[in-house]
Amino acid sequence: MLTRRTFSKYLLAGGTTLLGVENVRPADERPLVTNQDSSIRDCDLLIKGGTVIDPGQHLHAQMDVAVKDGRILEVSKNFPEGRARTVLSAKDKIVTPGLVDLHVHCFDGFGGVNADHYCLGRGSTTVVDCGSAGYPMIRGFVKYIVNTASTRIFALVDIGAMGTVFGTKDSMKNLDWVNPALTASAAEANKPAVVGIKVRLQQSIQGTNDLECLKRALVAAEKSRLPLMAHVSDPSSPLPDILKMMRKGDVVTHMYNGHPHGILDSNGKILPEVLQARERGVIFDSAHGRSHFSFDVAEKALQQNFLPDTISTDLSEGNINGPVFDLPTTISKYLAIGMDLDKALERVTAKPAGVFDYGVPVGTLRQGSEADVSVFQLLEGNFELVDSDQQKRMGRQKLVNTATICRGELFINEA
């Protein structure tokens, strides 16, 4: 958690920084250095001496990351500090592409979190708001949230007109509020910020109408030529009936929930229909949330090598103080149950970067790509971690964000 930290923005354009001259020290003494000699500077920011982990490029080595004009200039060893306007020391830290959180709710003021504080402030430079707004409110979401944030925010339009703005209980039991034509039209009108359609399949939301709601969501997705994400957690219908309707590139989210009609059979084995769905290209996303992540289910799945395609938070106003907190804490939970760090980071960078069309390359440190970078400490110790069912596991490692670069702008977490 970063509740006791100050999150500060440093302007790099033209070499300007919020730091005063008194903060200029050698890189091994101070985290941030501003060079005064303008004649030799040909990059705006140098992230120096960290362990770079970029799963999409199979990088895991001590390297430097140079940024110029909002893009990755170079990832290499021993990049000269004197060439940079500003040098950020990443000694003993991990440097990754900016994290991509595939499932958040950031309609701030309507049950969602402030993305700049709780996402960008924890290392997530790109996030997808998953259905906070239905067709009546998506335009306002784009205007007042997407277009005003420093975080890269994209959106899925909920097939239920009310989205999550007025709560979800019973919100789709009246099918008059589930309109594929209006949903598709709203999605089209709000591209490129809108990258998909969302449907929630849960008994408390639409009762026994889940397959009909899924059918209508698929119609909207077809009309708008977009992928579909299906929240599947305690649906009325069996999971195999749901999966057979989903297309290649569609997403099942909340895959590790502990509710009925999940991915496991009565013996704790992965359902064959789940394996078949993955084989034909259905994507499985974890999306922790307040009630959708079970350590027991996740551990049984990992033991059968059924890893998530993507790791996400389902952040909302109701879980930022637990059990979710943020994406680095969620990653730490996977480390605690045995997932390799590089595999976990792949599921918050390269993998989610390929799920939707963001219009720009994200989740990578490839030369020329958008300068979205995250810097972390990997703390060692004993950390109590809690799932949605209040089950506990002790982790030996925990990721904590110390700095983030988004669109070439540097943000520092100061203790």
C-alpha positions as CSV (number, residue, x, y, z in Angstrom):
1,M,0.0,0.0,0.0
2,L,1.1,3.6,-0.7
3,T,-1.2,5.3,1.7
4,R,1.7,7.0,3.5
5,R,3.5,8.0,0.3
6,T,3.4,11.2,-1.6
7,F,2.9,10.8,-5.4
8,S,4.7,13.6,-7.3
9,K,4.9,14.5,-11.0
10,Y,8.1,15.7,-12.5
11,L,7.9,17.5,-15.9
12,L,10.6,16.3,-18.2
13,A,9.9,18.4,-21.3
14,G,12.8,20.8,-21.8
15,G,14.6,19.4,-18.8
16,T,12.2,21.1,-16.3
17,T,11.8,19.3,-13.0
18,L,10.0,20.0,-9.8
19,L,13.2,19.3,-7.9
20,G,15.4,22.2,-6.8
21,V,19.1,22.5,-7.4
22,E,19.8,21.3,-3.8
23,N,18.5,17.9,-4.8
24,V,21.2,17.3,-7.5
25,R,23.5,14.6,-6.2
26,P,25.3,11.6,-7.8
27,A,22.9,8.9,-8.9
28,D,24.1,6.4,-6.3
29,E,23.3,8.8,-3.5
30,R,20.0,10.4,-4.7
31,P,17.2,8.7,-6.7
32,L,16.9,11.6,-9.1
33,V,19.6,13.7,-10.7
34,T,19.2,16.7,-13.1
35,N,22.1,17.5,-15.4
36,Q,22.9,21.2,-15.9
37,D,25.1,21.0,-19.0
38,S,22.6,21.3,-21.9
39,S,25.2,20.8,-24.7
40,I,25.5,17.0,-24.2
41,R,21.9,16.0,-23.4
42,D,20.2,13.9,-26.1
43,C,17.7,12.1,-23.9
44,D,15.1,13.4,-21.5
45,L,15.3,10.7,-18.9
46,L,17.6,7.9,-18.1
47,I,16.5,5.1,-15.8
48,K,19.8,3.8,-14.6
49,G,21.1,0.5,-13.3
50,G,17.9,-1.4,-12.7
51,T,17.0,-5.0,-13.4
52,V,15.0,-4.7,-16.6
53,I,12.2,-7.3,-17.0
54,D,10.4,-7.0,-20.3
55,P,8.7,-10.4,-20.9
56,G,7.6,-9.4,-24.4
57,Q,11.2,-9.1,-25.5
58,H,12.5,-11.9,-23.2
59,L,14.7,-9.3,-21.3
60,H,15.8,-10.0,-17.8
61,A,19.1,-8.2,-17.1
62,Q,20.7,-5.2,-15.5
63,M,20.2,-2.5,-18.1
64,D,19.4,1.2,-18.6
65,V,16.3,2.6,-20.2
66,A,16.6,5.9,-22.0
67,V,13.5,8.1,-22.9
68,K,13.2,10.9,-25.4
69,D,10.2,12.9,-26.6
70,G,7.8,10.5,-24.8
71,R,9.2,7.3,-26.4
72,I,11.7,4.7,-25.6
73,L,15.0,5.8,-27.1
74,E,17.1,2.8,-26.1
75,V,17.4,-0.1,-23.7
76,S,21.1,-1.0,-23.3
77,K,23.9,-1.4,-20.8
78,N,26.0,1.5,-19.6
79,F,24.1,4.3,-21.3
80,P,26.2,7.4,-20.4
81,E,24.5,9.5,-17.6
82,G,25.9,12.7,-19.1
83,R,23.6,12.3,-22.1
84,A,20.5,12.6,-20.1
85,R,18.7,15.7,-18.8
86,T,17.5,13.7,-15.8
87,V,18.8,10.5,-14.3
88,L,16.6,8.3,-12.1
89,S,18.6,5.7,-10.2
90,A,17.0,2.2,-10.3
91,K,19.8,0.5,-8.4
92,D,18.5,-2.6,-6.7
93,K,15.1,-2.1,-8.3
94,I,13.1,-3.8,-11.0
95,V,12.2,-1.9,-14.2
96,T,9.3,-3.1,-16.3
97,P,7.1,-1.8,-19.0
98,G,4.2,0.2,-17.6
99,L,1.8,-2.3,-16.1
100,V,-1.5,-2.9,-18.0
101,D,-4.5,-3.6,-15.7
102,L,-7.1,-5.3,-17.9
103,H,-9.9,-4.8,-15.4
104,V,-10.6,-1.8,-13.2
105,H,-13.5,0.5,-12.3
106,C,-12.3,4.1,-12.4
107,F,-15.5,6.2,-12.8
108,D,-14.3,8.3,-9.9
109,G,-17.3,9.5,-7.8
110,F,-19.5,6.7,-9.0
111,G,-18.0,3.7,-7.1
112,G,-14.8,3.8,-9.0
113,V,-11.3,4.7,-8.0
114,N,-9.2,7.7,-9.1
115,A,-7.0,6.1,-11.7
116,D,-4.1,8.5,-11.4
117,H,-3.8,7.8,-7.7
118,Y,-4.6,4.1,-7.4
119,C,-3.5,2.9,-10.8
120,L,-0.8,5.2,-12.1
121,G,0.3,5.8,-8.6
122,R,1.0,2.1,-8.1
123,G,2.7,1.4,-11.5
124,S,-0.2,0.8,-13.9
125,T,0.1,3.1,-16.9
126,T,-2.7,1.6,-18.9
127,V,-6.1,0.4,-17.5
128,V,-9.3,-0.8,-18.9
129,D,-12.5,0.3,-17.2
130,C,-14.7,-2.7,-17.5
131,G,-18.3,-1.6,-17.8
132,S,-18.7,1.1,-15.2
133,A,-20.8,2.9,-17.8
134,G,-23.6,1.6,-20.0
135,Y,-24.7,3.3,-23.2
136,P,-26.4,6.3,-21.4
137,M,-23.2,7.4,-19.6
138,I,-20.2,6.2,-21.6
139,R,-19.9,9.6,-23.4
140,G,-19.6,11.3,-20.0
141,F,-17.1,8.7,-18.8
142,V,-14.9,9.4,-21.8
143,K,-15.2,13.2,-21.5
144,Y,-14.7,13.6,-17.8
145,I,-12.5,10.5,-16.9
146,V,-10.6,9.2,-20.0
147,N,-9.8,12.7,-21.4
148,T,-8.7,14.3,-18.2
149,A,-6.5,11.6,-16.7
150,S,-2.7,11.1,-16.9
151,T,-3.3,7.4,-16.9
152,R,-4.1,5.7,-20.2
153,I,-7.7,4.8,-19.7
154,F,-9.8,2.7,-22.1
155,A,-13.3,1.4,-21.6
156,L,-15.7,-1.4,-22.2
157,V,-19.4,-0.4,-22.5
158,D,-21.7,-2.5,-20.3
159,I,-24.6,-4.2,-22.1
160,G,-26.6,-3.3,-19.0
161,A,-27.7,0.4,-19.4
162,M,-26.9,1.2,-15.8
163,G,-23.4,-0.3,-15.8
164,T,-22.2,-0.2,-12.2
165,V,-22.9,3.4,-11.6
166,F,-26.1,2.7,-9.7
167,G,-25.0,-0.7,-8.3
168,T,-25.4,-4.0,-10.1
169,K,-28.0,-6.0,-8.0
170,D,-31.1,-6.8,-10.2
171,S,-29.8,-4.3,-12.8
172,M,-30.4,-6.6,-15.8
173,K,-33.5,-8.6,-14.6
174,N,-35.6,-6.2,-16.7
175,L,-34.3,-7.0,-20.2
176,D,-35.6,-3.6,-21.5
177,W,-32.4,-2.3,-20.0
178,V,-30.3,-4.7,-22.1
179,N,-30.2,-3.1,-25.5
180,P,-27.6,-4.4,-28.0
181,A,-28.4,-1.8,-30.7
182,L,-28.0,1.2,-28.4
183,T,-24.9,-0.3,-26.8
184,A,-23.2,-0.9,-30.1
185,S,-24.0,2.6,-31.3
186,A,-22.5,4.1,-28.1
187,A,-19.4,2.0,-28.5
188,E,-18.9,3.1,-32.1
189,A,-19.5,6.7,-31.2
190,N,-16.9,6.6,-28.4
191,K,-14.0,4.8,-30.2
192,P,-11.0,4.8,-29.8
193,A,-11.5,5.1,-26.1
194,V,-14.0,2.2,-26.1
195,V,-12.3,-1.1,-26.9
196,G,-14.9,-3.7,-26.0
197,I,-18.3,-4.7,-24.7
198,K,-18.9,-6.0,-21.1
199,V,-21.5,-8.3,-19.7
200,R,-22.0,-9.5,-16.2
201,L,-23.3,-13.0,-15.7
202,Q,-24.3,-13.4,-12.1
203,Q,-27.5,-14.5,-10.5
204,S,-27.9,-11.4,-8.4
205,I,-27.7,-9.2,-11.5
206,Q,-30.0,-10.9,-14.0
207,G,-31.4,-13.9,-12.3
208,T,-31.9,-16.7,-14.9
209,N,-31.5,-14.4,-17.9
210,D,-27.7,-14.8,-18.1
211,L,-27.6,-16.6,-21.5
212,E,-30.0,-14.1,-23.0
213,C,-27.9,-11.2,-21.7
214,L,-24.8,-12.9,-23.1
215,K,-26.5,-13.3,-26.4
216,R,-27.4,-9.6,-26.5
217,A,-23.9,-8.6,-25.5
218,L,-22.5,-10.7,-28.4
219,V,-24.8,-9.0,-30.8
220,A,-23.5,-5.6,-29.6
221,A,-19.9,-6.8,-29.9
222,E,-20.6,-8.1,-33.5
223,K,-22.3,-4.8,-34.5
224,S,-19.4,-2.7,-33.1
225,R,-16.7,-5.1,-34.3
226,L,-15.2,-5.4,-30.8
227,P,-14.2,-8.1,-28.3
228,L,-16.5,-9.1,-25.4
229,M,-15.6,-9.5,-21.8
230,A,-17.9,-11.7,-19.7
231,H,-17.9,-11.4,-15.9
232,V,-18.7,-15.0,-14.9
233,S,-19.1,-15.4,-11.1
234,D,-22.0,-17.4,-9.6
235,P,-24.1,-17.4,-12.9
236,S,-27.4,-19.2,-13.1
237,S,-26.2,-21.3,-16.1
238,P,-23.4,-23.9,-16.1
239,L,-20.1,-22.5,-17.3
240,P,-19.8,-24.9,-20.3
241,D,-23.1,-23.4,-21.6
242,I,-21.6,-19.9,-21.4
243,L,-18.2,-20.8,-22.8
244,K,-19.6,-22.4,-26.0
245,M,-21.1,-19.1,-26.9
246,M,-17.9,-17.1,-26.6
247,R,-15.6,-16.3,-29.6
248,K,-11.9,-16.3,-30.2
249,G,-10.5,-13.1,-28.5
250,D,-13.4,-12.8,-26.1
251,V,-12.4,-12.7,-22.4
252,V,-13.7,-14.6,-19.4
253,T,-12.9,-12.6,-16.3
254,H,-13.0,-13.7,-12.6
255,M,-11.6,-17.1,-13.6
256,Y,-10.5,-18.0,-10.0
257,N,-13.7,-17.2,-8.1
258,G,-14.8,-19.7,-5.6
259,H,-18.6,-19.6,-6.5
260,P,-20.7,-22.3,-8.1
261,H,-20.3,-22.9,-11.9
262,G,-16.6,-22.1,-11.8
263,I,-13.7,-23.6,-13.8
264,L,-13.2,-26.7,-11.5
265,D,-15.3,-29.8,-11.4
266,S,-16.4,-31.5,-8.1
267,N,-13.0,-33.2,-7.9
268,G,-11.0,-30.0,-8.3
269,K,-10.1,-30.6,-11.9
270,I,-10.2,-28.1,-14.7
271,L,-13.4,-28.6,-16.7
272,P,-12.7,-30.0,-20.2
273,E,-14.8,-27.3,-21.7
274,V,-12.6,-24.7,-20.1
275,L,-9.5,-26.2,-21.7
276,Q,-11.3,-26.4,-25.0
277,A,-12.3,-22.7,-24.8
278,R,-8.7,-21.7,-24.2
279,E,-7.6,-23.9,-27.2
280,R,-9.9,-22.0,-29.5
281,G,-8.7,-18.6,-28.3
282,V,-11.0,-17.5,-25.4
283,I,-8.9,-15.5,-23.0
284,F,-9.0,-16.1,-19.2
285,D,-8.5,-13.1,-16.9
286,S,-8.1,-13.3,-13.1
287,A,-9.7,-10.0,-11.9
288,H,-9.4,-10.2,-8.2
289,G,-12.2,-8.0,-7.0
290,R,-14.0,-7.9,-3.6
291,S,-15.5,-11.4,-4.1
292,H,-14.0,-13.1,-7.1
293,F,-10.5,-14.5,-6.2
294,S,-10.0,-17.7,-4.2
295,F,-6.5,-18.8,-3.3
296,D,-7.8,-22.4,-3.2
297,V,-9.1,-22.3,-6.7
298,A,-6.0,-20.5,-8.0
299,E,-3.7,-23.0,-6.4
300,K,-5.5,-26.0,-7.8
301,A,-5.5,-24.4,-11.3
302,L,-1.8,-23.6,-11.1
303,Q,-1.1,-27.1,-10.0
304,Q,-2.7,-28.2,-13.3
305,N,-0.7,-25.6,-15.2
306,F,-3.8,-23.5,-15.9
307,L,-2.4,-20.1,-15.4
308,P,-4.3,-16.9,-16.1
309,D,-3.7,-15.3,-19.5
310,T,-3.9,-11.9,-17.7
311,I,-3.7,-10.8,-14.1
312,S,-5.9,-7.9,-13.1
313,T,-7.4,-6.3,-10.1
314,D,-11.1,-5.3,-10.6
315,L,-10.2,-2.3,-8.5
316,S,-13.2,-0.3,-7.2
317,E,-14.0,2.1,-4.3
318,G,-15.0,-1.0,-2.3
319,N,-11.7,-2.9,-2.4
320,I,-8.9,-0.4,-2.5
321,N,-8.4,-0.8,1.2
322,G,-8.6,-4.6,1.0
323,P,-8.6,-7.2,-0.1
324,V,-7.3,-5.9,-3.5
325,F,-5.3,-2.7,-2.7
326,D,-3.6,-2.5,-6.1
327,L,-2.0,-4.4,-9.0
328,P,1.5,-4.9,-7.4
329,T,-0.2,-6.5,-4.3
330,T,-2.2,-8.7,-6.6
331,I,0.9,-9.8,-8.4
332,S,2.5,-10.5,-5.0
333,K,-0.3,-13.0,-4.3
334,Y,0.6,-15.0,-7.3
335,L,4.2,-15.0,-6.2
336,A,3.1,-16.3,-2.8
337,I,1.3,-19.3,-4.4
338,G,4.3,-20.2,-6.6
339,M,4.2,-18.3,-9.8
340,D,7.5,-17.2,-11.3
341,L,8.1,-13.4,-11.2
342,D,8.7,-13.2,-15.0
343,K,5.5,-15.1,-15.8
344,A,3.5,-12.9,-13.4
345,L,4.9,-9.8,-15.0
346,E,4.2,-11.1,-18.5
347,R,0.5,-11.3,-17.5
348,V,0.4,-7.6,-16.6
349,T,2.5,-6.3,-19.6
350,A,2.8,-8.2,-22.8
351,K,-0.2,-10.5,-22.5
352,P,-2.9,-7.8,-21.7
353,A,-1.3,-5.5,-24.3
354,G,-2.5,-7.9,-26.9
355,V,-6.1,-8.3,-25.7
356,F,-7.6,-5.0,-27.0
357,D,-6.7,-2.5,-29.6
358,Y,-5.2,0.4,-27.7
359,G,-4.1,2.3,-30.8
360,V,-0.5,2.6,-29.4
361,P,2.0,-0.1,-28.4
362,V,1.8,-0.6,-24.6
363,G,3.3,-3.3,-22.3
364,T,6.7,-3.1,-23.9
365,L,10.0,-1.3,-23.7
366,R,10.7,-1.8,-27.3
367,Q,12.6,1.0,-29.0
368,G,10.3,3.6,-30.4
369,S,7.3,2.5,-28.3
370,E,5.4,4.8,-25.9
371,A,7.5,5.7,-22.8
372,D,5.5,3.9,-20.2
373,V,7.8,2.4,-17.6
374,S,7.4,1.2,-14.0
375,V,10.0,0.9,-11.3
376,F,9.6,-1.4,-8.3
377,Q,11.2,-2.6,-5.1
378,L,10.8,-6.3,-4.6
379,L,10.7,-6.4,-0.8
380,E,11.8,-9.6,1.0
381,G,10.1,-10.7,4.3
382,N,6.9,-12.1,5.6
383,F,3.7,-10.6,4.1
384,E,0.2,-11.7,5.0
385,L,-1.9,-11.7,1.9
386,V,-5.7,-12.2,1.8
387,D,-8.1,-13.3,-0.9
388,S,-11.7,-12.5,-1.5
389,D,-12.8,-15.2,0.9
390,Q,-10.6,-14.0,3.7
391,Q,-8.2,-16.9,3.2
392,K,-4.7,-16.0,4.0
393,R,-1.3,-16.9,2.6
394,M,2.2,-15.8,3.7
395,G,4.2,-14.3,0.9
396,R,8.0,-13.9,1.0
397,Q,8.1,-11.2,-1.6
398,K,6.1,-8.1,-2.3
399,L,6.2,-5.6,-5.1
400,V,6.0,-1.9,-4.2
401,N,6.1,0.8,-6.8
402,T,8.6,3.6,-6.4
403,A,8.3,5.5,-9.7
404,T,6.3,5.4,-12.9
405,I,6.7,7.0,-16.3
406,C,3.6,7.5,-18.4
407,R,3.6,9.2,-21.8
408,G,7.1,10.2,-21.1
409,E,6.2,12.0,-17.8
410,L,7.9,10.9,-14.6
411,F,5.9,10.4,-11.4
412,I,7.8,9.6,-8.1
413,N,6.5,7.9,-5.0
414,E,8.3,9.5,-2.2
415,A,8.4,7.9,1.3
